[in-house]
Amino acid sequence: MLKLVFPLAFFLSVSICLADNVSFSAPAVDETPIQFALIGDLTGGEREGVFEAAVHALGELNPDFVLSVGDLIEGGTEDVTQMDKEWASFTSRLNRIDIPFYPLVGNHDISNMAMRDWWEKSVGPRYYHFRYQDYLFLMLDSEDFTGQRFSEIKQLRNEAILVYKEEGAAAFADTEYARLDERKYGTIRKDQSEHFLNVLKQNGDVRWVFVLMHKPLWDSEASGFSELEQALADFSYTVFNGHEHSYYYERRSGSDYVQMATTGGEFTPKTRGEYMDHILWVTLKKDKPAMINIKLEGIVRKTGEPLMSPVTAQ
C-alpha cells in the first residue's frame, strides 16, 4: 500500500484513505539528521523510463520521506474513470518503495473543476500542512481559482493544447492561454492564505519552514502570495516550486527559492534555468538545511551500468 501521507486533521472536508501507520514523531533526542527528497514534474509529456529510474534511486537512498511539487498525472480530462486509471498507474509505480510520500497538486492534477472534486474525494486535500519534528511543511494549491475562472481557463487551455499538438510550440506561445498570468504563476485565494497564516501563528517555535507550490506564486504580485510571504519573513524558510520544467535558483529576501526541474516531464520551452531530470536531496542537521541535486543520468548501478541513459532537450 502506498504510504500517501496527509495530516490527521485539516480544514477542508474531504474523504481520503490514510495509511494505517501515519504518525508524527516527537523531536529526536539524538543527532541523527532528517533526510528527505523532492521529485519534480512527472507529467506534461512524460518521457518513458525516467520516473522508474527515480523510484529505483529513492529506494536505494531511502530518505525519511518524499515530497512532490505537483503534476503527478497527465490530467486534462473530466472522465473520473480516466483519472482513477492515471492515479492507479502513478501509485503502482511508486509502490515499489516503502517510503512515506506527501503529494502536491499541479495544473495537470487539477485542470478543471471535475478534477478538483475528484482529487479531494479520491486523493486528499488540495492544500494542507504537516509538522515533522521541529520542521513545518506548507503544501500549497497554486490552482486555487474560482469555479467560473477555472471554467474559463479550462476552455483556453483546451484550445491551446490543440494548437500545440497541431502547430507546435511556437504557435502555442501565441495563444491567449500561454500569455495568462494564472498559467505562469497560479493563484492563492484568501481562504487558503488565511489558513496558512494561522498555521504559522500556531507553529512559531519551529526551526524551519518549507513552502511547496507547483506554480511560482512568489514571482507575481497578483497571485495572492505576498501576504503569506511577508509572514514568512519572521521564520527561517525555503520555497520550492515546479511547473516550468527547468531548474532555477534564486536568493530572495535572504531565503532560498528553488524551482525544480523534471523527474520525467517533457523538456518544454523554458524562460530561465536549466534542463535536467533529478531528485533534490535535503538534509536537516543543526537547524539549517543542506541541499544537493542528484541528476538521474549520473547515477551508476553497483554493476557499473548507468541507471538511465543521458537525455537531451529537443
N, C-alpha and C positions, 0 to 999 in steps of 0.2 A: 504493500500500500504506500502510495506517495505521501511523504510527510509534508503535506501542504499546510503551512502554519499561518494562523491568524491569531490575534489576541482573543482572550476568552470573553471580553466584553468590548463592545464598540457602539457608537451612537446610531448606526444605521440598523434598520430592522430587516434582516436578510436571513435566508435559510442556507446554512453551509454545513458541511460534514467535517468536523475537526478530527484530526488524528488522535488516537487514544492516548498517546504519550506526550501531548502538548504540555509543556511546563516552562516556567520562567524561573531560573535559578537565582538564589541569593548571591550577593557579591562573593567572588572567590577569595579565599584567605591566603592562597599561595601566589607565586609569581608566574604561574603558567599563563602565557599570553592567549588572548582570544584571537582566533584567525577566521576570517570569513572571506567569501569570494563573490564577485559580481559577474553576471553574464550580460552581454549586450543584446542588441536586436537580433532575433532569430528569424523573423519573417519579413515581409516586404520583398518577396522574391527570394525565398530560401534556396541556398546552394547546398546540394546534396553532400552529406558526409561531415560537414563542419560541426554541427551540433553534437553529433555522435562522438567526434573527437574530443569535444569539450567535456561531455559527460564522462568519458573514459578518464580524462585528465583529472577531473574533480574527484572521481572515485579513488584515484591514486593519491591525490594531495590531501583528501579528507579534511576539509575545513569544518569548523563548528556548524556553519550553516551557509546557505547560498541565497543571494539576493538577485533580483532582476530589475531592469529598467524598462520592462514592457515589451510589447509586440511578441507574444508567445505563440499566437496562432495567426493564420492569414486573414481570417475575418472577411469583412465586406459583404456579409450575407444577412438575410433575415430568416433563414431557414434554421430552426433550432436543431434539427437532426444533423445538419452540416456543422453547426457549432459544437455539438456534442462529439461528433466524429473527430474534428480537429483537436479538441481538447484531450480526447482519449489518446490520440496519436502523440501529442506532446507529453502527457503524463506517462505513457508506456515507455517512452524513451528515457525519461528522467528517472523512472522507477528502477533503472539498472544500478543506481547508487542509493545508499541508505543514509541520506543527509537531509536534515530539515530544509525546506525551501519556502521562501517568502515571495509570493508573486506580486507584480505591479501591473496596472493596466496601461496599455498604449493605445494608439489610434487604430491599430489593427484588431486589438482585443475588444474595443468598444468603438465601432464605427457607425453605429446608428442606435436608435432607442431600443430596438429589439435585442441587440447585443448587450446593451446596458442592463436590461431586465434579466437577460439570461445569465450574465456574469454574477449579478447579485444573488440570484436564486441558485445557481449551479456551482459557482466557484467561491465567492466570498465578497466582502465589502469592497467598494470602489476605492475608498481611501481609509486608512487605519494607521495605528501606531503600535509599537511594542517596545518594551524595555528589556534589554538583555544585560543582566547585572547592572552596572552603573552607566550604561550607554543607551541612548534614546534613538529610535529609528522612526522617522516620519515618512509614510508611504503615501504620496500624493496622487490624485487623479487629475491629470492635465487636460482631460477631455470633459471638463465639468460645465457643459453647455446646457442652456435651457432646451426643453423639448422642441420648441419652434426653431431655434437656431441649429440644433442638431439636424433637423429635417432639411433645412436649407443647405447646410454644409454637406450632408449626405448626397443631395442631388448634384451639387457642384463637384463633389469627389467622384461620383459615378461617371459623370460626363468627362472629367479629366482623365480617369483611368482608361476610358475607351479611347481617348485621344492618344494617350501614351502607348497603348497596345497597337493602334493602327498607324500612328505617325511618328512615334519615338519621343525621346526625352526633350528635344528642343521645342517641339510643339507643345508638350506638356507644360513646359516652363512659361508659356504664354497664356495658359488658361487662367480663368478667374480664381479657381481653387488654389493653384500654385502660388498665387500672389496674396492669399489671405494671411493675415497675422495669426489667426487661430490655427491655421495649418502649421505655421512655423513655430509658434511659441505656446499655443494652448491657452487655456483659461482655468482659473480657480475662482469660484464664486464665494459669496460672503459666508454661507453656512460652513463650507469646508475650511475657509480661512479661520473662522472663529473657533472651529473645533480644534485646530492645531494651535491656535493662540492659547486656548485653555489647557491643552496638553503641556505646553511649555511652562505655563504658570504652575501646574501641578508637579512638574519634574525639574524644579530649579536646582536640584542638587546633583544632577548628572554630570559626569566628566566630559562627555562629548555628545553632540547631536549629529546624526547623519540624516540628510534630507534627500529622498529619492523621488524623481519625477520622470515621466517619459519625455515630454517636450520641454525645452529650456525656458520655463516660465520666468526665470530670473533675467532673461535677456530682453524683456519687453515691459515697458511701463504700463501697458494696457492690459496685462494678463491677470492682474489682481493679486500678484505675489508680493508686492512691495511691502505691505503691512507685516506680513509674516517674516520677510527678510529683515525688516527693522527690528523685530522682536528677537530674531536670532543673533543680533549683534551683542546681546547680553550673554551669549554662550560661545564656547569653542565648537565650531561646526564645520561640516564638509557637505557639499552638494554634489549629487550625481544625476545625470540625465542621459538619455539616449536619443533616438529618433532620427538624427541626421546621418547615421551610419558611418561616421568618421570620428577619429579620436581627437579631442581638443582639450587643452588645459588652460585655465585662466586663474590668476590670483586676484581675488576681488574682495575688497574690504577686509583684507588680512586673512581670508579663508580660501581653501581650495575648492574650485568648481571644475568638476571633471565630466566631460562628455564622453561616454562610452562609444567605442566603435561597434563592430558587429561580432556576433557569435553565430554566424551563418546567414545573416541577411544580405541582400543584394548590395553591391557597391554602387549606390545611386549617386548622381551628380552632387558634389559637395561644394560648399562655400567656404569651409575652413577645416583645418585639421588634416589627419592622415588616415588612410585606409589600413585596416588590419583586422584579423579575426583573433580574439583574445579573451582571456579571463583576467580580471583585475583582482589581485590578492591584497588583502588588508590585514595587518597585524596590529593588535592593540596591546601595548605594553608601556607602562609608565605614562599613562594618560594619552599620549599623542599617537595618532595612527600613522603607521608606516605603510606606504602603498607601492606596489610594483606590478607592472603589466607582464603577463605571460602570453607571448604570441604562440598560437597553436601550431603554426608551421615550424616553429623552432624546437618543439618538444620531440625528443627521441625516446623510443621504447627501450626497454632493457636489452632487447635483441639487437639494437643498433639501427633499427628501421625507424623512419620518421613517423610520428603519429598521424600526420596528414600531409598531403602534397602541398607545395607552395602554391599560393593563389595570387592572381593579379587582377587589378581593376580593368573592366572592359572600356 
